[in-house]
Amino acid sequence: MKIRVIILVLLTGAVAASSATAGFYAGWKSYSDFCEDDDSKANGAALGFGYQLGLLRIVELGVALEYSWGDIDYDCLLCEDASFKHLAARAEAIVPIFKPSITEFYIGGGVSYNWFFDMSLDDCDVDENRTGIHGLGGVKISPPVLPVWFTVEGRYEWLGSDPQITVGGVYLGVGFGL
């Protein structure tokens, strides 16, 4: 019984000392090994919305929804280029590692569920759902007194299934404290 009370007190304190932020971001992504049996790469743009809940200034738990679109480029002279759309739902944990002045450097990682759709090429079998994992790192700039922040973030993702797709991206974001 004592352990349950202690856990309840710790959880209550963590929620009471928490801070919530929400924001929008835009970015550029590069996909490799996009289509099976073809040497293809894809590049695209991304737009997203995220929500984060910081607990005791130790870790931030976040969720995000991201929409991406782009073109697939083949190294084959006779192959047609193709386009695609990609929707991802993410859950992640972010840990601040260094916080000088108004900047905060952070690392993190998480899981995602990904949907590829509207492929303009029939022989590319990426029209499917995939789970993934990702690692990230970035810097957050929070001007004093204002409940606003800006981020620059890099993310690297592994999207499962065969073929495994790897995705590297760079994102710029703006958010507001709630």
Secondary structure as the mmCIF struct_conf table of DSSP 4:
data_model
#
loop_
_struct_conf.conf_type_id
_struct_conf.id
_struct_conf.beg_label_comp_id
_struct_conf.beg_label_asym_id
_struct_conf.beg_label_seq_id
_struct_conf.end_label_comp_id
_struct_conf.end_label_asym_id
_struct_conf.end_label_seq_id
HELX_RH_AL_P HELX_RH_AL_P1 LYS A 2 ALA A 16
TURN_TY1_P TURN_TY1_P1 ALA A 17 ALA A 17
STRN STRN1 SER A 19 SER A 32
BEND BEND1 ASP A 33 ASP A 33
BEND BEND2 CYS A 35 CYS A 35
TURN_TY1_P TURN_TY1_P2 GLU A 36 ASP A 37
BEND BEND3 ASP A 38 ASP A 38
STRN STRN2 SER A 40 LEU A 55
TURN_TY1_P TURN_TY1_P3 LEU A 56 ILE A 58
STRN STRN3 VAL A 59 TYR A 74
BEND BEND4 ASP A 75 ASP A 75
TURN_TY1_P TURN_TY1_P4 LEU A 77 LEU A 78
BEND BEND5 CYS A 79 CYS A 79
HELX_LH_PP_P HELX_LH_PP_P1 GLU A 80 ASP A 81
STRN STRN4 ALA A 82 PHE A 98
TURN_TY1_P TURN_TY1_P5 SER A 101 ILE A 102
STRN STRN5 THR A 103 PHE A 117
BEND BEND6 SER A 120 SER A 120
TURN_TY1_P TURN_TY1_P6 ASP A 122 ASP A 123
TURN_TY1_P TURN_TY1_P7 ASP A 125 VAL A 126
BEND BEND7 GLU A 128 GLU A 128
STRN STRN6 ASN A 129 ILE A 141
BEND BEND8 PRO A 144 PRO A 147
STRN STRN7 VAL A 148 LEU A 159
BEND BEND9 SER A 161 PRO A 163
HELX_LH_PP_P HELX_LH_PP_P2 GLN A 164 GLN A 164
STRN STRN8 ILE A 165 GLY A 177
#
